[in-house]
Amino acid sequence: QVQLVESGGGLVQPGGSLRLSCAASGFRFSNYAMNWYRQAPGTEREGVAGISSNGGSTSYADSVKGRFTISRDNAKNMVYLQMNSLKPEDTAVYYCRGAGTWGQGTQVTVSS
């Protein structure tokens, strides 16, 4: 079955970095665009970044442009989100999405 499993979340101080990973299985990964979303308590889930099926095109929410980088490795069925210069407002559960499926999410907390 189609499955997405995120990892790499945690607690980090403001200005720090984290790298999220999403392992995909059960579908032809290289055929699908992939996206990262996030949801903070009491807010709607929002799109953070997206990447085309071959990795040639990326897009970002204005709030993370210049700080976050999405990438993928089609040989490993993996998608990544490198997050730098993290701010407290980046605190949220981060979700991977692709092939009509959501991962279970990974918590990112930015706090001193």
PEFEN-V8761 format. One record per residue. N is the residue number from 1. PHI is phi in whole degrees, -180 to 180 (NA if undefined). NEAR is the number of other ideal C-beta (glycine too) atoms within 12 Angstrom. Layout:
N;PHI;NEAR / N;PHI;NEAR
This chain:
1;NA;10 / 2;-68;20 / 3;-146;20 / 4;-128;36 / 5;-128;25 / 6;-88;36 / 7;-155;24 / 8;105;27 / 9;-72;31 / 10;164;22 / 11;-100;16 / 12;-141;26 / 13;-77;18 / 14;-54;19 / 15;90;17 / 16;-82;22 / 17;-132;23 / 18;-144;33 / 19;-123;28 / 20;-91;42 / 21;-126;30 / 22;-136;43 / 23;-97;26 / 24;-107;35 / 25;-154;20 / 26;89;17 / 27;-153;19 / 28;-78;14 / 29;-54;31 / 30;-70;23 / 31;-92;15 / 32;-120;29 / 33;-65;29 / 34;-129;47 / 35;-140;35 / 36;-112;49 / 37;-125;33 / 38;-146;39 / 39;-143;23 / 40;-91;24 / 41;-55;12 / 42;76;8 / 43;-124;13 / 44;-81;11 / 45;-65;21 / 46;-128;24 / 47;-73;27 / 48;-109;38 / 49;-157;39 / 50;-140;28 / 51;-142;35 / 52;-71;22 / 53;-61;23 / 54;-98;17 / 55;81;23 / 56;-79;12 / 57;-135;15 / 58;-131;28 / 59;-145;21 / 60;-141;24 / 61;-68;25 / 62;-57;13 / 63;-68;21 / 64;-120;32 / 65;-58;16 / 66;85;13 / 67;-116;27 / 68;-108;35 / 69;-135;27 / 70;-97;39 / 71;-150;26 / 72;-147;36 / 73;-129;20 / 74;-69;23 / 75;-70;9 / 76;-107;16 / 77;57;28 / 78;-128;30 / 79;-129;45 / 80;-127;31 / 81;-135;46 / 82;-87;25 / 83;-118;37 / 84;-116;21 / 85;49;23 / 86;-66;34 / 87;-120;25 / 88;-55;19 / 89;-73;20 / 90;-84;36 / 91;-62;28 / 92;-178;35 / 93;-89;27 / 94;-104;46 / 95;-120;33 / 96;-97;46 / 97;-140;34 / 98;-174;39 / 99;53;27 / 100;73;14 / 101;-125;24 / 102;-106;25 / 103;-78;33 / 104;-84;19 / 105;94;26 / 106;-137;30 / 107;-81;26 / 108;-119;37 / 109;-124;26 / 110;-112;29 / 111;-159;18 / 112;-93;13
